[in-house]
Amino acid sequence: MLIALICTDKKGGLDTRKANRDAHLGYIAETDVVAMAGPLLDEAGEMAGSLVILDVADASAAQSWADNDPYAKAGLFSDVRIQPWKKVIG
């Protein structure tokens, strides 16, 4: 099942994001459930959140993945939305 994680960084979170980016990317590689991902950008073009599409068994697995993401553990996000997603194009 494809699930979108739509994550918004806390205000002033860019330094936290940069400090934990390598661990986050390592987690993505290690878990092998990310179908696609990338940062959300603010008006200035700076990273301000994340969009991650997971290919997991269910919403519980997505929640577990999100909870163990190094970004989440570092307290980067002000909110995380977990939403089933259907790929139609691409």
ROTORVO-235722 format. One line per field, with one value per residue: residue number from 1; residue in three letters; x, y, z of N, C-alpha, C, O in turn. Coordinates in nm, 2 decimals. Layout:
N
i: NUM,...
aa: ALA,...
n_c1: X,...
n_c2: Y,...
n_c3: Z,...
ca_c1: X,...
ca_c2: Y,...
ca_c3: Z,...
c_c1: X,...
c_c2: Y,...
c_c3: Z,...
o_c1: X,...
o_c2: Y,...
o_c3: Z,...
END
This chain:
90
i: 1,2,3,4,5,6,7,8,9,10,11,12,13,14,15,16,17,18,19,20,21,22,23,24,25,26,27,28,29,30,31,32,33,34,35,36,37,38,39,40,41,42,43,44,45,46,47,48,49,50,51,52,53,54,55,56,57,58,59,60,61,62,63,64,65,66,67,68,69,70,71,72,73,74,75,76,77,78,79,80,81,82,83,84,85,86,87,88,89,90
aa: MET,LEU,ILE,ALA,LEU,ILE,CYS,THR,ASP,LYS,LYS,GLY,GLY,LEU,ASP,THR,ARG,LYS,ALA,ASN,ARG,ASP,ALA,HIS,LEU,GLY,TYR,ILE,ALA,GLU,THR,ASP,VAL,VAL,ALA,MET,ALA,GLY,PRO,LEU,LEU,ASP,GLU,ALA,GLY,GLU,MET,ALA,GLY,SER,LEU,VAL,ILE,LEU,ASP,VAL,ALA,ASP,ALA,SER,ALA,ALA,GLN,SER,TRP,ALA,ASP,ASN,ASP,PRO,TYR,ALA,LYS,ALA,GLY,LEU,PHE,SER,ASP,VAL,ARG,ILE,GLN,PRO,TRP,LYS,LYS,VAL,ILE,GLY
n_c1: 0.08,0.05,0.16,0.15,0.36,0.34,0.51,0.58,0.82,0.93,0.93,1.23,1.37,1.57,1.85,1.84,1.74,1.95,2.16,2.07,2.04,2.20,2.17,1.90,1.88,2.03,1.86,1.64,1.76,1.83,1.59,1.44,1.17,1.08,0.93,0.94,1.07,1.13,1.23,1.00,0.96,1.01,0.90,1.14,1.28,1.41,1.46,1.18,1.02,0.89,0.81,0.72,0.68,0.57,0.60,0.43,0.29,0.06,-0.12,-0.03,0.24,0.34,0.32,0.50,0.74,0.76,0.78,1.03,1.21,1.50,1.48,1.23,1.29,1.47,1.32,1.23,0.99,0.68,0.43,0.30,0.14,-0.03,-0.12,-0.31,-0.23,-0.27,-0.11,-0.13,-0.03,0.29
n_c2: -0.12,0.22,0.50,0.84,1.06,1.36,1.62,1.89,2.12,2.25,2.59,2.76,2.53,2.45,2.42,2.19,2.01,2.00,1.90,1.64,1.52,1.33,1.10,1.06,1.01,0.77,0.61,0.59,0.44,0.21,0.10,0.05,0.10,0.33,0.48,0.71,1.04,1.37,1.70,1.95,2.29,2.63,2.97,3.10,2.90,2.73,2.42,2.30,2.11,1.77,1.53,1.21,0.91,0.60,0.25,0.03,-0.22,-0.13,0.14,0.14,0.04,0.25,0.46,0.36,0.37,0.65,0.74,0.65,0.77,0.96,1.24,1.29,1.19,1.38,1.59,1.76,1.81,2.00,1.90,1.59,1.44,1.15,0.97,0.76,0.69,0.70,0.60,0.74,0.86,0.85
n_c3: 0.00,-0.08,0.09,0.18,0.35,0.48,0.58,0.80,0.87,1.19,1.27,1.19,1.17,0.99,1.04,1.21,1.03,0.84,1.00,1.05,0.81,0.68,0.84,0.81,0.53,0.52,0.68,0.50,0.29,0.43,0.52,0.30,0.20,0.08,-0.18,-0.32,-0.26,-0.12,-0.04,0.09,-0.01,0.10,0.04,-0.02,-0.13,0.03,0.22,0.39,0.48,0.43,0.18,0.16,0.00,0.10,0.05,0.20,0.43,0.57,0.73,1.00,0.98,0.83,1.02,1.21,1.07,1.02,1.29,1.36,1.19,1.16,1.14,1.26,1.52,1.60,1.64,1.44,1.30,1.29,1.24,1.11,0.85,0.77,0.50,0.29,-0.05,-0.40,-0.68,-1.00,-1.22,-1.37
ca_c1: 0.00,0.13,0.12,0.22,0.39,0.35,0.57,0.61,0.93,0.91,0.99,1.37,1.42,1.67,1.98,1.81,1.73,2.08,2.24,2.03,2.01,2.27,2.10,1.77,1.90,2.07,1.74,1.57,1.83,1.83,1.45,1.40,1.03,1.05,0.91,1.00,1.08,1.20,1.19,0.91,1.03,0.94,0.90,1.28,1.35,1.48,1.39,1.08,0.93,0.92,0.70,0.78,0.58,0.61,0.53,0.43,0.17,-0.06,-0.09,0.05,0.38,0.38,0.34,0.62,0.85,0.76,0.83,1.17,1.28,1.59,1.42,1.13,1.36,1.54,1.21,1.22,0.85,0.57,0.32,0.32,0.02,-0.01,-0.24,-0.30,-0.21,-0.29,-0.03,-0.21,0.06,0.44
ca_c2: 0.00,0.34,0.60,0.97,1.13,1.51,1.66,2.03,2.15,2.35,2.72,2.76,2.39,2.42,2.36,2.06,1.93,1.97,1.82,1.50,1.47,1.20,0.99,1.04,0.94,0.64,0.54,0.56,0.33,0.09,0.04,0.00,0.11,0.46,0.47,0.84,1.14,1.49,1.81,2.06,2.41,2.75,3.07,3.13,2.79,2.65,2.30,2.34,1.99,1.65,1.45,1.08,0.81,0.47,0.13,-0.05,-0.31,-0.07,0.27,0.12,0.03,0.39,0.53,0.32,0.42,0.79,0.76,0.61,0.86,1.04,1.37,1.29,1.17,1.50,1.69,1.85,1.84,2.05,1.81,1.48,1.38,1.01,0.96,0.66,0.76,0.61,0.65,0.74,0.90,0.86
ca_c3: 0.00,-0.09,0.19,0.17,0.47,0.45,0.71,0.80,0.97,1.28,1.23,1.23,1.17,0.88,1.09,1.25,0.91,0.78,1.09,1.06,0.68,0.64,0.91,0.74,0.40,0.56,0.72,0.38,0.22,0.52,0.54,0.16,0.17,0.03,-0.32,-0.37,-0.15,-0.14,0.06,0.05,-0.01,0.14,-0.06,-0.05,-0.20,0.14,0.27,0.50,0.51,0.35,0.12,0.15,-0.04,0.15,0.00,0.32,0.44,0.62,0.80,1.12,0.93,0.79,1.14,1.27,0.99,1.05,1.43,1.37,1.10,1.24,1.14,1.37,1.65,1.62,1.67,1.33,1.24,1.37,1.21,1.01,0.80,0.71,0.41,0.18,-0.17,-0.52,-0.80,-1.12,-1.33,-1.34
c_c1: 0.09,0.07,0.21,0.24,0.41,0.39,0.61,0.72,0.88,0.98,1.14,1.43,1.53,1.80,1.96,1.80,1.87,2.17,2.20,2.00,2.08,2.21,1.97,1.78,1.95,1.95,1.66,1.63,1.82,1.70,1.40,1.24,0.99,1.05,0.96,0.99,1.15,1.15,1.08,0.99,0.95,0.95,1.04,1.35,1.43,1.40,1.30,0.99,0.97,0.80,0.77,0.66,0.64,0.53,0.54,0.30,0.05,-0.02,-0.01,0.20,0.43,0.41,0.47,0.74,0.87,0.82,0.97,1.26,1.37,1.54,1.32,1.19,1.43,1.45,1.20,1.08,0.76,0.44,0.36,0.18,0.05,-0.14,-0.22,-0.30,-0.22,-0.21,-0.12,-0.12,0.21,0.50
c_c2: 0.12,0.44,0.72,1.02,1.27,1.57,1.81,2.05,2.25,2.48,2.72,2.63,2.36,2.36,2.22,1.96,1.89,1.88,1.67,1.44,1.34,1.08,0.96,0.97,0.80,0.55,0.50,0.44,0.20,0.02,-0.01,0.00,0.24,0.45,0.60,0.94,1.26,1.60,1.90,2.19,2.53,2.85,3.11,3.01,2.70,2.53,2.34,2.22,1.87,1.59,1.31,0.98,0.67,0.36,0.03,-0.13,-0.23,0.07,0.25,0.11,0.17,0.47,0.49,0.37,0.57,0.82,0.73,0.69,0.95,1.19,1.38,1.28,1.30,1.62,1.79,1.90,1.90,1.97,1.71,1.43,1.25,0.99,0.86,0.74,0.66,0.68,0.63,0.77,0.90,0.73
c_c3: 0.00,0.01,0.18,0.32,0.42,0.58,0.70,0.91,1.06,1.23,1.28,1.23,1.07,0.93,1.15,1.14,0.85,0.87,1.09,0.92,0.64,0.71,0.85,0.61,0.42,0.60,0.60,0.31,0.30,0.52,0.41,0.14,0.11,-0.12,-0.39,-0.25,-0.19,-0.05,0.00,0.07,0.03,0.02,-0.11,-0.12,-0.10,0.18,0.39,0.53,0.42,0.30,0.09,0.11,0.00,0.08,0.12,0.33,0.48,0.69,0.93,1.08,0.89,0.92,1.21,1.20,1.02,1.19,1.44,1.27,1.19,1.24,1.25,1.51,1.69,1.66,1.56,1.29,1.34,1.35,1.10,0.98,0.73,0.63,0.30,0.05,-0.29,-0.63,-0.92,-1.24,-1.29,-1.30
o_c1: 0.19,-0.05,0.33,0.14,0.50,0.31,0.67,0.70,0.80,1.08,1.16,1.54,1.58,1.85,2.05,1.86,1.90,2.24,2.28,1.95,2.01,2.19,1.93,1.71,1.91,1.95,1.60,1.56,1.80,1.69,1.31,1.19,0.87,1.15,1.02,0.91,1.23,1.05,1.08,1.07,0.83,1.00,1.06,1.47,1.50,1.27,1.35,0.90,1.07,0.69,0.87,0.56,0.75,0.42,0.64,0.21,-0.06,0.10,0.07,0.28,0.54,0.51,0.54,0.84,0.98,0.90,1.04,1.38,1.32,1.57,1.32,1.15,1.45,1.49,1.16,1.06,0.75,0.36,0.44,0.11,0.14,-0.25,-0.12,-0.37,-0.17,-0.23,-0.17,-0.13,0.23,0.62
o_c2: 0.13,0.47,0.71,1.02,1.30,1.59,1.85,2.01,2.34,2.47,2.68,2.61,2.24,2.27,2.14,1.85,1.78,1.80,1.59,1.33,1.25,0.98,0.84,0.87,0.71,0.43,0.39,0.35,0.10,-0.10,-0.10,-0.09,0.27,0.42,0.60,0.92,1.26,1.59,1.92,2.20,2.53,2.82,3.16,3.03,2.61,2.53,2.40,2.24,1.88,1.59,1.30,0.98,0.63,0.38,-0.04,-0.11,-0.27,0.10,0.34,0.16,0.21,0.55,0.58,0.41,0.62,0.91,0.79,0.66,1.01,1.26,1.48,1.35,1.32,1.73,1.91,2.01,1.86,1.96,1.74,1.38,1.24,0.98,0.86,0.84,0.54,0.79,0.52,0.71,0.93,0.72
o_c3: 0.07,0.02,0.17,0.39,0.34,0.67,0.60,1.02,1.03,1.16,1.39,1.29,1.06,0.87,1.13,1.14,0.82,0.81,1.12,0.91,0.58,0.65,0.83,0.58,0.34,0.56,0.59,0.27,0.24,0.52,0.41,0.08,0.09,-0.19,-0.50,-0.16,-0.29,0.01,-0.12,0.16,0.01,-0.09,-0.22,-0.15,-0.14,0.17,0.48,0.61,0.35,0.36,0.02,0.18,-0.05,0.05,0.13,0.25,0.43,0.70,0.96,1.16,0.92,0.92,1.26,1.26,1.05,1.21,1.53,1.27,1.28,1.34,1.33,1.60,1.81,1.69,1.59,1.26,1.46,1.44,1.02,1.07,0.65,0.69,0.23,0.03,-0.27,-0.67,-0.95,-1.35,-1.17,-1.28
END
